[in-house]
């Protein structure tokens, strides 16, 4: 059997078991799971039902639209999550290694952005544009940052004002969030996904999205500001904030 925290796994039926913990999850407890003889992934966290409904419904939509994503596997009574637990299909493959690989990632991200124009915001989240005036969002508390740092972040985000929004993956430059094979690119770990300006997703290694110099600079500054705010105040956040130019 499994620990008390994982008792909800029983809602996926009798033929289910945790196998081993998976690396990469920061905010969640992530395990490989064997369900009805097939390998799957179980992710348990503390997100609200509204938050999980947004994410799981998005993944179902993207799968039906032709993107390769982890697809939520319903419980025996048809729910896409239960008691903070989501069980999803397992995706094999390796990380991007070459510029050609990253260009394929950029193409997949642009398709995500095209498919989700006008998508509603993830419950409780704020976009970079919202944070020009709001101080808090799910993982962000600008009040905890130095005021001078907040001013730099807001100046970086202000340069994105007026751009159309869509769903952004939120952390696609991390190779661990990509599973590639010869014929497809899969995006995994949608824990940071929300609605924002698509350029935030396109700051990729080697400028694989082929942004022009001005567009890349605006996106890179806004992305560094976002990561500083989301992670504040660990060492990585301090490093990212140092990359955001003074006003």
C-alpha positions in Angstrom: 0.0 0.0 0.0 1.0 3.6 -0.2 1.3 6.4 2.4 -1.8 8.2 3.7 -1.1 11.2 1.5 -1.4 8.9 -1.6 -4.6 7.1 -0.5 -6.5 9.0 -3.3 -4.6 6.7 -5.8 -7.2 4.1 -5.0 -9.7 6.1 -6.9 -8.1 5.0 -10.1 -9.0 1.4 -9.4 -7.6 -1.8 -7.9 -4.7 -2.3 -10.3 -2.6 0.7 -9.4 0.7 1.1 -7.6 3.4 3.7 -7.1 6.7 2.6 -8.6 9.5 5.1 -7.8 9.9 8.9 -7.2 10.7 11.0 -10.2 13.1 14.0 -10.2 12.3 17.4 -11.4 9.2 18.3 -9.4 9.8 21.2 -7.0 6.3 22.1 -5.8 4.9 18.5 -6.1 5.5 14.9 -5.1 5.9 13.1 -8.4 6.1 9.3 -8.9 6.0 6.8 -11.7 2.8 4.8 -11.3 1.7 1.4 -12.8 -2.0 1.6 -13.7 -3.7 -1.4 -15.3 -0.3 -2.7 -16.4 0.7 0.6 -18.1 3.4 3.1 -16.9 1.9 6.5 -15.9 2.9 9.5 -13.8 1.2 10.5 -10.5 1.6 14.1 -9.2 0.4 15.2 -5.8 0.5 18.8 -4.6 -1.5 21.5 -2.8 -3.1 23.3 -5.6 -6.8 24.1 -5.4 -9.5 22.2 -7.3 -10.1 25.3 -9.5 -6.3 25.4 -10.3 -6.2 21.7 -11.2 -9.4 21.9 -13.2 -7.8 24.7 -15.3 -4.6 22.7 -15.9 -6.2 19.3 -16.6 -8.8 20.7 -18.9 -6.1 22.6 -20.8 -4.1 19.4 -21.3 -7.1 17.4 -22.5 -7.8 20.2 -25.0 -4.1 20.4 -26.2 -4.0 16.6 -26.7 -7.2 16.7 -28.8 -5.7 19.6 -30.8 -2.7 17.5 -31.7 0.0 18.6 -29.2 2.0 15.9 -27.3 1.4 16.5 -23.6 0.8 14.4 -20.5 -2.9 13.5 -20.7 -4.8 13.2 -17.4 -6.2 9.7 -16.9 -9.7 9.8 -15.3 -10.5 8.2 -12.0 -12.9 5.3 -12.1 -15.8 7.7 -11.8 -14.5 10.1 -14.5 -12.7 12.9 -12.6 -9.5 14.3 -13.9 -8.0 14.7 -10.4 -8.8 13.7 -6.8 -7.7 15.1 -3.5 -4.8 17.1 -5.1 -3.6 14.0 -7.2 -3.4 13.9 -10.9 -2.5 10.7 -12.9 -1.2 11.3 -16.4 0.2 9.4 -19.3 3.9 8.7 -19.3 5.9 10.3 -22.1 9.3 8.9 -23.1 12.1 10.7 -25.0 15.1 12.8 -24.3 15.9 16.5 -23.8 16.8 18.8 -26.7 20.5 18.8 -27.4 21.1 20.7 -30.7 20.0 24.0 -32.1 17.8 22.0 -34.5 16.2 20.3 -31.5 15.5 23.7 -29.9 14.0 25.1 -33.1 11.5 22.2 -33.0 10.7 23.1 -29.4 10.1 26.7 -30.5 7.7 25.5 -33.2 5.8 23.5 -30.7 5.5 26.5 -28.3 4.2 28.7 -31.1 1.6 26.1 -31.8 0.6 26.1 -28.1 0.3 29.9 -28.3 -1.8 29.8 -31.5 -4.2 27.2 -30.0 -4.8 29.1 -26.8 -5.3 32.8 -27.8 -7.8 34.4 -25.5 -7.7 31.5 -22.9 -8.9 32.4 -19.4 -6.3 33.0 -16.7 -5.4 30.2 -14.4 -7.4 30.8 -11.1 -5.4 32.9 -8.7 -2.6 33.7 -11.1 -1.5 37.1 -12.5 0.2 37.8 -15.8 3.2 40.1 -16.1 0.8 42.8 -17.2 -1.4 42.4 -14.2 1.7 42.7 -11.9 2.3 46.3 -13.2 -0.5 47.1 -10.6 -1.1 44.0 -8.5 1.4 43.0 -5.8 0.5 39.3 -5.4 -0.3 36.2 -7.5 -0.2 32.5 -6.8 3.6 32.3 -6.3 4.5 35.9 -6.4 4.6 38.5 -3.6 6.2 41.7 -4.8 6.0 43.1 -1.3 8.7 40.6 -0.3 11.2 42.0 -2.8 13.3 45.2 -2.5 11.3 48.1 -3.9 14.1 49.0 -6.3 14.0 45.4 -7.7 10.2 45.6 -8.1 10.6 48.8 -10.1 13.1 47.1 -12.4 10.8 44.1 -12.9 7.8 46.3 -13.6 9.8 48.3 -16.1 10.7 45.1 -17.9 7.1 43.9 -18.0 5.8 47.2 -19.1 7.7 46.8 -22.4 5.3 43.9 -23.1 2.1 46.1 -22.6 -0.5 45.7 -25.4 0.7 42.3 -26.7 -1.9 39.6 -27.2 -2.0 36.9 -24.6 -2.3 33.1 -24.6 -1.3 30.1 -22.5 2.5 30.0 -21.8 4.1 26.9 -20.6 6.1 28.9 -18.1 9.4 27.0 -18.1 10.2 25.6 -21.5 13.9 26.6 -21.5 14.5 23.9 -18.9 15.6 20.8 -21.0 14.0 18.6 -18.3 10.6 19.8 -19.3 11.0 18.5 -22.9 10.7 14.9 -24.1 11.8 14.6 -27.7 11.8 11.7 -30.1 12.5 11.6 -33.9 8.9 12.4 -34.7 7.5 14.6 -31.9 8.2 17.2 -29.2 6.4 16.7 -25.9 6.1 19.4 -23.3 5.8 18.1 -19.7 5.5 19.7 -16.2 2.7 22.3 -16.7 2.9 23.5 -13.1 4.0 27.0 -14.1 1.6 27.4 -17.1 -0.7 30.4 -17.1 -1.9 33.1 -19.4 0.7 35.8 -20.4 2.5 37.2 -23.4 3.9 34.4 -25.6 7.4 36.0 -25.9 8.0 34.9 -22.3 8.1 31.3 -23.6 10.5 32.0 -26.5 13.7 33.0 -24.6 15.3 29.7 -25.6 19.0 28.6 -25.8 20.8 30.0 -28.8 17.7 32.2 -29.6 16.2 29.1 -31.2 12.9 31.0 -31.7 14.8 33.4 -34.1 13.5 36.6 -32.3 15.1 39.8 -33.7 17.5 41.5 -31.4 15.0 44.0 -30.0 12.2 41.5 -29.4 14.7 39.0 -27.8 16.0 41.7 -25.4 12.5 42.7 -24.3 11.5 39.1 -23.8 14.7 38.1 -22.0 14.4 41.0 -19.6 10.8 40.3 -18.8 11.5 36.6 -18.4 14.4 37.3 -16.0 12.1 39.6 -14.0 9.3 36.9 -13.9 11.7 34.2 -12.6 13.1 36.6 -10.0 9.6 37.3 -8.7 8.4 33.7 -8.8 11.4 32.3 -7.0 12.1 35.2 -4.6 14.3 35.1 -2.5 16.5 32.1 -3.2 19.9 32.4 -4.8 18.6 31.8 -8.3 16.1 34.6 -7.9 18.8 37.0 -6.8 20.9 36.0 -9.8 17.9 36.6 -12.2 17.1 39.9 -10.7 20.7 41.1 -11.2 20.1 40.4 -14.9 17.2 42.9 -15.1 18.6 46.3 -16.0 18.1 49.3 -13.8 15.3 51.7 -14.7 
